[in-house]
Amino acid sequence: MFETLDTEGRGGTAIQDEMSMTGTRTRLRRLGRPLRYAAFGIALVLALYVGGFFLFLSDVSHYGSAPDDVQADGIVVLTGGHARVDEAVKLLDADFGERLLISGVHPSASWAVLMKTFAVDETQFACCVDIDRKALDTVGNAEETARWAKGHGFGSLIVVTNDYHMPRSLLELHRTMKDVALIPHAVVTGQRGTVNASEQANRYRVLFGEYVKYSAARMRALVPQDGTTAKVERAALSSN
């Protein structure tokens, strides 16, 4: 009699344990479903982002020198990269544009130092070269370039910067100058495909860093920029 009761008691406990485990598994399945969806979403976003990087690399690889027969109203070079200003001065010497804006020059750099650094003679510097000391980044470059182009009535500009920097530069410049034709003239850092493994790794590191900045700029471009346009116009008025 006692053995039967004891067996039934253990059986009841086993059933309760099984029901508890079943409930736990059900809750885990319910909890795991959104986690799987979240993991899938993150993987999809990462895949799209990596795919976008390869598209960015393809875009960069297509930038080169401006056509030999091109003629623009002005030339703008965005400082900060290898050999940018030297290349822009060559374009000015070859009459690719009437004036040159060097945007993003350090405030402490004197005219004498700039002429010596960029091998520009004093007459040409005084005649046809303008210096922007206000811009601190690519957004600032675009805003100061817009003010400069508007002040001179320019409708076309040759844009000089490094190849990896060109997509973001054109994006920011188009944002501030929708009616100005922009002609890219890219300075290539090293020869594509001919550098050693260390230089190639460093180039891809720079390219990916620039891709992150370009992606952020694309996101920012989705936000209305009326305030920025007004700021450029106010800057132009205050300089008169």
C-alpha positions in Angstrom: 0.0 0.0 0.0 2.8 2.4 1.0 4.8 1.4 -2.0 1.9 2.2 -4.4 1.5 5.6 -2.8 5.2 6.3 -2.9 5.4 5.4 -6.6 2.4 7.5 -7.5 4.0 10.4 -5.6 7.2 10.2 -7.6 5.1 9.9 -10.8 3.3 13.1 -10.0 6.6 14.9 -9.4 8.0 13.7 -12.6 4.9 14.9 -14.5 5.3 18.3 -12.8 9.0 18.5 -13.7 8.2 17.6 -17.3 5.5 20.2 -17.6 7.9 22.8 -16.1 10.6 21.9 -18.6 8.1 22.1 -21.4 7.1 25.5 -20.3 10.7 26.6 -20.1 11.4 25.4 -23.6 8.3 27.2 -24.9 9.5 30.5 -23.3 13.0 30.0 -24.7 11.6 29.5 -28.1 9.4 32.6 -27.8 12.4 34.6 -26.6 14.8 33.1 -29.2 12.6 34.1 -32.1 13.1 37.9 -31.8 16.8 37.3 -31.0 17.1 35.4 -34.3 15.3 38.1 -36.1 17.6 40.7 -34.5 20.7 38.7 -35.4 19.5 38.3 -39.0 18.8 42.1 -39.2 22.3 42.9 -37.9 23.9 40.5 -40.3 21.9 41.9 -43.2 22.9 45.5 -42.3 26.6 44.5 -42.0 26.4 42.7 -45.4 24.9 45.8 -47.0 27.5 48.0 -45.4 30.4 45.9 -46.6 28.8 45.7 -50.0 28.6 49.5 -50.0 32.3 49.7 -49.2 33.1 47.7 -52.3 30.9 50.1 -54.4 32.8 53.0 -52.8 36.1 51.4 -53.8 34.8 51.1 -57.4 33.7 54.7 -57.3 37.1 55.9 -56.1 38.9 53.9 -58.7 37.2 55.9 -61.5 38.4 59.3 -60.4 41.4 60.7 -62.2 42.7 63.9 -63.8 40.4 66.4 -65.4 40.2 66.2 -69.2 43.0 68.2 -70.9 40.5 70.3 -72.9 38.4 71.3 -69.8 38.1 75.0 -69.0 36.5 76.1 -65.7 35.8 79.4 -64.1 37.8 78.5 -61.0 39.8 75.9 -59.2 39.4 74.8 -55.6 41.8 72.6 -53.7 40.9 71.1 -50.3 44.0 70.9 -48.1 44.9 68.0 -46.0 46.2 65.3 -48.3 49.3 64.4 -50.3 50.3 66.7 -53.2 46.9 68.4 -53.5 48.0 72.0 -53.6 51.0 71.3 -55.9 48.6 69.7 -58.4 46.1 72.6 -58.1 48.9 75.2 -58.8 49.9 73.2 -61.9 46.3 73.5 -63.2 46.3 77.2 -62.5 49.6 77.6 -64.4 48.1 75.7 -67.3 45.0 78.1 -67.4 42.5 75.4 -66.4 40.8 78.2 -64.4 40.9 81.9 -63.7 41.5 81.8 -60.0 42.5 79.2 -57.4 41.1 78.9 -53.9 43.2 77.0 -51.3 40.6 76.0 -48.7 41.5 74.9 -45.2 44.9 76.6 -44.7 46.1 76.8 -41.1 45.5 80.3 -39.7 49.2 80.6 -38.6 50.6 80.0 -42.2 51.9 83.2 -43.6 51.8 84.2 -47.3 55.6 83.9 -47.5 55.5 80.4 -46.2 52.7 79.4 -48.5 54.5 80.8 -51.6 57.6 78.9 -50.7 55.8 75.7 -49.8 53.8 75.6 -52.9 56.3 77.1 -55.3 54.0 79.9 -56.5 55.6 83.2 -57.5 54.5 86.4 -55.8 52.8 87.9 -58.8 50.7 84.9 -59.5 49.9 84.5 -55.8 48.7 88.1 -55.5 46.8 88.0 -58.8 45.0 84.7 -58.8 45.2 82.8 -55.6 42.8 83.1 -52.6 43.3 81.6 -49.2 40.6 80.2 -47.0 41.7 80.0 -43.3 38.2 79.4 -41.8 37.4 75.8 -43.0 38.3 73.1 -40.4 36.8 70.1 -42.2 35.2 69.1 -45.5 31.8 70.6 -44.5 33.6 73.9 -43.9 35.5 73.6 -47.2 32.2 73.3 -49.0 30.6 76.3 -47.3 33.7 78.6 -47.8 34.0 77.4 -51.4 30.3 78.3 -52.0 30.8 81.7 -50.6 34.0 82.2 -52.8 32.3 81.0 -56.0 29.2 83.1 -55.4 31.4 86.2 -54.8 33.2 85.7 -58.1 30.1 84.6 -60.0 31.7 81.3 -61.0 29.5 78.7 -62.6 32.1 75.9 -62.8 34.9 74.7 -60.6 37.6 72.1 -60.9 37.8 70.3 -57.5 41.3 69.0 -56.5 41.6 66.5 -53.7 42.8 62.9 -53.2 40.8 60.2 -54.9 39.6 58.6 -51.7 38.3 62.0 -50.5 36.6 63.0 -53.8 33.1 61.3 -53.2 32.6 63.1 -49.9 34.0 66.4 -51.2 31.6 66.4 -54.2 28.7 65.4 -52.0 29.3 68.3 -49.6 30.1 70.8 -52.5 26.9 69.8 -54.4 25.0 70.4 -51.2 26.1 74.0 -51.0 26.4 74.7 -54.7 23.6 73.0 -56.6 23.9 75.3 -59.7 27.7 75.1 -60.0 29.3 72.5 -62.3 32.0 70.5 -60.5 34.8 68.8 -62.4 36.8 66.3 -60.3 40.6 66.2 -60.5 41.8 63.5 -58.2 45.3 63.1 -56.8 46.1 59.4 -56.4 48.1 58.5 -53.4 50.6 56.1 -54.8 50.0 54.1 -58.0 47.0 51.8 -57.7 48.0 48.2 -57.8 51.8 48.8 -57.8 52.4 49.4 -54.1 53.7 46.8 -51.6 51.5 44.9 -49.1 52.2 47.3 -46.2 51.3 50.4 -48.3 48.2 48.6 -49.7 47.0 47.7 -46.2 47.5 51.3 -45.2 45.6 52.6 -48.2 42.6 50.3 -47.4 42.7 51.5 -43.8 42.4 55.1 -45.1 39.7 54.1 -47.6 37.6 52.4 -45.0 37.9 55.4 -42.6 36.9 57.7 -45.4 34.0 55.3 -46.3 32.7 55.7 -42.7 32.8 59.5 -43.0 31.2 59.4 -46.4 28.4 57.2 -45.1 27.8 59.7 -42.3 27.7 62.5 -44.8 25.2 60.6 -46.9 22.9 60.2 -43.9 23.3 63.9 -43.1 22.4 64.8 -46.7 18.9 63.2 -46.1 18.2 66.0 -43.5 17.0 69.4 -45.0 19.9 71.8 -45.0 18.1 75.2 -45.3 19.9 76.5 -42.2 23.3 75.8 -43.8 22.4 77.5 -47.0 21.3 80.5 -45.1 24.5 80.5 -43.1 26.5 80.6 -46.4 24.5 83.5 -47.7 24.9 85.4 -44.4 28.7 84.8 -44.6 28.8 86.2 -48.1 26.8 89.3 -47.1 29.0 90.0 -44.0 32.2 89.9 -46.1 31.0 92.8 -48.3 
